[in-house]
C-alpha cells in the first residue's frame, strides 16, 4: 500500500496550536532521541536531510532543498517533505509537506518553552522581526496564551511591521506595529525574536525584570539575537542541549568570551517537561529560551499531523 501524501493546503485545517504544543509535551515524556543531519551542495543549492528516531514514535526523515535564488523567480526558497515511519514494522506511514511540519514545529517549540518559563500573568508580547515566521508566531501565541492582550511587531523596516500587523486583525489580541525597539522591549512581558541577526538586537540593559525571552532566529555559530549581558542575567534553557549549546552562536559566543560558563544553561525541554508546571523561580526573574529546532521535533509534529488528519477523517468535516 502506498503511504498517504499530506499536502499543506488540504491538511492544515485540523491542526491547532494547543494540539501541537501538547504533542511536543507528550513527545518530551518519551526517551531522548537518536538523530543525525546530512548537508549536501553549495550556497546556491543545498539539500538538508534531518533524521530522528524516538522509542515509541518511530523514525522520521525530513529532506529540504534550499535554493536562495528562487525568490527572484517567484518560487519558494525551500521545497521538501517528511517521511514518517511506523515504530512497529518500519512501513512509511505518510509523506508530509515539510512546510506543514516545520511551521507547527518551530512555533510550538517556542510556545512550550514559554509555557514552562513565562509569567502566568503575561499580557504584552513583542515580536522582533516581521519575516515569514512572525505572522505564525503571532497566531501561535494568541491561541496558546489567552491572557495576552497586546501583540507588538517591530522590524528594521517599519513599513514591513505595519503591513504584517494589518493582516492580523482577526486575532483576539490587539496587534500593532512598534516604532521604537528599546521602548517596546521595556514594556513587554514576552519577547519573541525571529531575525537573521549576526549581532545582538536585544540588549540586557533594556529588559525589565520578569520578562521572558524567546530566541528563534540564530541557527549558525556566527548568528545571535541577545547580548552577553542578557544571556548572563537570565535563567537559560534550550530546546535540546545537544543541538544548541555547542552549535549556535547565541550560546557559543558568550561561553567563548567568558560571559557565562557552559553550566549556565540549566537544561532543555526534556528537563522542563519533567519538572512540570513553571520552572521560573520568581516573578521578577528574567527567563530565556533558545529555540534551535531539531529532527526529533519534526518527528513529534509529523506524528501529530498524521493523528490529527486521521481523526478528522474518521469524524468527518465539521459543520460550517
C-alpha positions in Angstrom: 0.0 0.0 0.0 1.3 3.4 -0.9 1.8 5.8 2.0 -0.5 8.8 2.5 0.6 12.1 0.9 -0.4 15.0 3.1 -0.2 18.4 1.4 -0.2 21.7 3.3 -3.4 23.2 1.8 -5.5 20.1 2.2 -4.4 19.1 5.7 -3.6 22.3 7.7 -7.2 22.7 8.9 -7.4 20.0 11.6 -4.2 21.3 13.3 -4.2 23.7 16.2 -1.5 25.4 18.3 -2.7 23.9 21.6 -2.7 20.5 19.9 0.9 21.0 18.5 2.2 22.1 21.9 0.6 19.1 23.6 2.2 16.8 21.0 5.6 18.2 21.9 4.9 18.0 25.6 3.9 14.3 25.2 6.9 13.7 23.0 9.3 15.0 25.6 8.0 12.4 28.1 9.5 9.7 25.8 13.2 8.8 25.7 15.6 11.2 24.3 16.2 10.8 20.5 18.8 9.4 18.2 19.3 11.9 15.3 21.7 13.0 12.6 21.9 15.6 9.8 23.3 15.5 6.3 24.0 18.7 4.2 24.9 18.5 0.5 25.5 21.1 -2.1 26.7 24.7 -2.3 25.4 28.1 -1.1 23.3 28.4 -4.2 21.7 24.9 -4.0 21.6 22.8 -0.9 19.9 19.7 0.3 19.4 19.3 4.1 18.4 15.9 5.4 17.5 15.6 9.1 16.6 12.2 10.6 15.5 11.1 14.1 14.3 8.1 16.0 12.4 8.1 19.2 11.4 4.9 21.0 7.7 4.7 20.8 7.3 7.1 17.9 9.4 5.5 15.2 11.6 7.3 12.6 11.3 10.4 10.5 13.4 11.9 7.8 13.0 15.5 6.6 14.6 16.4 3.3 14.5 20.1 2.3 16.1 21.6 -0.8 17.2 25.2 -0.3 17.5 27.4 -3.4 18.0 31.1 -2.3 17.8 32.2 -6.0 14.2 31.0 -6.2 12.9 34.3 -4.6 13.8 36.2 -7.7 11.8 33.7 -9.8 8.7 34.0 -7.6 9.2 30.5 -6.2 9.6 29.2 -2.6 13.1 29.1 -1.4 12.5 25.7 0.4 10.9 22.6 -1.0 10.7 19.4 0.9 8.9 16.5 2.6 8.9 14.5 5.8 8.8 10.7 5.7 7.2 9.2 8.8 7.9 5.6 9.5 5.8 3.2 11.7 7.6 2.3 15.0 6.5 -1.3 14.9 7.0 -2.5 11.3 9.0 0.3 9.7 6.4 0.9 7.0 6.2 4.5 5.7 3.0 5.9 7.3 2.9 9.2 5.5 4.8 11.6 3.2 4.1 15.1 4.6 4.8 18.5 3.0 7.6 19.8 5.1 6.0 23.3 5.4 3.2 21.7 7.4 5.6 20.1 9.8 8.1 22.9 10.1 5.6 25.7 10.6 4.0 24.0 13.6 7.3 22.5 14.9 9.1 25.9 15.1 6.4 27.9 16.8 5.1 25.1 19.1 8.7 24.7 20.3 8.8 28.3 21.5 5.3 28.1 22.9 6.1 25.1 25.0 9.2 26.8 26.3 7.2 29.9 27.1 4.5 27.9 28.9 7.2 26.5 31.2 9.1 29.8 31.8 6.9 32.9 31.2 4.9 34.6 33.9 1.3 33.3 34.0 0.1 37.0 34.1 1.9 37.9 30.8 -0.2 40.4 28.8 2.2 42.1 26.3 4.0 40.2 23.6 6.7 41.8 21.4 7.7 40.1 18.2 11.1 41.3 16.9 11.3 40.7 13.2 8.5 40.8 10.5 9.6 38.0 8.3 7.8 34.8 7.3 7.7 33.3 10.8 6.4 36.5 12.5 2.8 36.0 11.4 2.8 32.4 12.6 4.3 33.4 16.0 1.5 36.0 16.5 -1.1 33.4 15.7 0.5 30.7 17.9 0.9 32.9 21.0 -2.6 34.4 20.5 -4.0 30.8 20.6 -1.8 29.3 23.3 -1.7 32.3 25.7 -5.3 33.5 26.1 -4.0 36.1 28.7 -2.1 38.1 26.1 -3.9 41.3 25.3 -1.5 43.1 23.0 1.0 42.0 20.3 3.5 44.5 19.0 5.7 43.8 16.0 9.0 45.6 15.4 11.1 45.4 12.2 14.1 47.3 10.9 11.8 48.3 8.1 8.7 49.9 9.8 6.6 49.5 6.7 7.0 45.8 6.9 5.8 45.6 10.5 2.8 47.8 9.7 1.9 45.7 6.7 2.1 42.5 8.8 0.1 44.0 11.6 -2.7 44.9 9.2 -3.1 41.2 8.2 -3.6 40.1 11.8 -6.8 41.9 12.6 -8.7 38.7 13.1 -6.7 37.8 16.3 -8.1 38.1 19.7 -5.3 40.3 20.9 -4.7 43.8 19.6 -1.9 43.8 17.1 0.1 47.0 16.3 3.5 47.9 14.7 6.1 49.1 17.2 8.2 52.1 16.2 10.8 52.2 19.0 12.5 48.9 19.9 14.1 50.0 23.2 10.7 51.3 24.5 8.9 48.2 23.3 11.3 45.8 24.9 10.9 47.7 28.2 7.1 47.2 28.1 7.0 43.6 27.0 6.2 40.6 29.2 7.3 38.1 26.5 9.8 39.0 23.7 10.0 36.6 20.7 12.8 37.3 18.3 12.9 35.8 14.8 15.6 37.6 12.8 18.6 36.8 10.7 20.8 38.9 13.0 24.6 38.3 13.3 24.9 40.8 16.2 22.6 41.3 19.2 19.4 43.2 18.6 18.1 42.8 22.2 20.3 44.2 25.0 20.2 43.1 28.6 20.0 46.7 29.8 16.7 47.2 28.1 14.9 44.2 29.5 12.7 44.6 32.6 12.6 42.1 35.5 10.1 39.3 34.9 10.4 39.3 31.1 10.6 36.0 29.2 12.9 36.0 26.1 12.2 33.6 23.3 15.0 33.4 20.7 14.4 31.7 17.4 16.5 33.3 14.7 20.1 32.2 15.2 21.0 28.8 13.8 24.7 29.1 13.0 27.8 29.8 15.1 28.0 33.4 13.8 24.4 34.3 14.5 22.8 35.7 17.7 20.0 38.0 18.8 20.8 38.7 22.5 23.9 40.2 24.0 26.2 38.7 26.7 24.6 40.8 29.5 21.1 39.4 28.7 22.3 35.8 28.5 24.3 36.2 31.7 21.4 37.7 33.7 18.7 35.2 32.6 17.7 31.7 33.7 18.6 29.9 30.4 17.0 26.8 28.9 17.2 25.5 25.3 15.0 23.1 23.4 17.7 20.4 23.2 21.2 20.8 24.7 22.9 18.5 22.1 21.8 20.6 19.1 22.1 24.1 20.6 24.8 24.8 23.1 27.9 23.9 21.0 26.4 24.7 17.6 24.7 28.1 17.7 26.3 31.5 18.3 23.6 32.6 20.8 25.4 30.5 23.5 28.7 29.5 21.8 29.8 33.2 21.7 29.1 34.1 25.4 30.7 30.9 26.5 33.8 31.6 24.4 34.0 35.2 25.7 33.8 34.0 29.3 30.5 35.9 29.9 29.0 32.6 31.0 30.1 29.0 31.6 28.5 26.0 29.9 26.6 25.1 33.0 24.8 28.4 32.9 22.4 26.6 30.6 20.1 24.9 33.1 18.7 22.2 30.8 16.3 21.7 27.9 12.7 20.9 27.2 13.1 17.3 28.5 14.0 18.8 31.9 11.3 21.5 31.8 8.6 19.0 30.9 9.8 16.5 33.6 9.7 19.3 36.2 6.0 20.1 35.4 4.5 23.5 35.9 6.6 26.6 35.8 10.4 26.5 36.2 10.9 30.2 36.9 12.0 30.9 40.4 10.3 34.3 41.0 8.0 36.8 39.2 10.9 39.2 38.7 13.3 36.7 37.2 14.3 37.1 33.5 14.0 33.8 31.7 15.4 32.9 28.3 14.6 30.0 25.9 16.7 29.3 22.8 14.7 27.6 20.1 17.2 25.6 17.9 14.9 23.1 16.2 15.9 19.5 15.5 14.7 16.4 13.7 13.2 14.9 16.9 10.7 17.8 16.9 9.9 17.1 13.3 9.2 13.5 14.3 6.9 14.6 17.1 4.9 17.0 15.0 4.8 14.7 12.0 3.2 12.1 14.2 0.7 14.8 15.5 -0.2 15.7 11.9 -1.0 12.1 10.9 -3.1 11.6 14.1 -5.0 14.9 13.7 -5.7 14.3 10.0 -6.7 10.7 10.7 -9.1 11.8 13.5 -10.7 14.4 11.2 -11.2 11.7 8.5 -12.9 9.4 11.0 -15.2 12.1 12.5 -15.9 13.8 9.1 -15.7 17.5 8.4 -17.0 20.0 11.0 -20.2 21.8 10.0 -19.8 25.4 8.9 
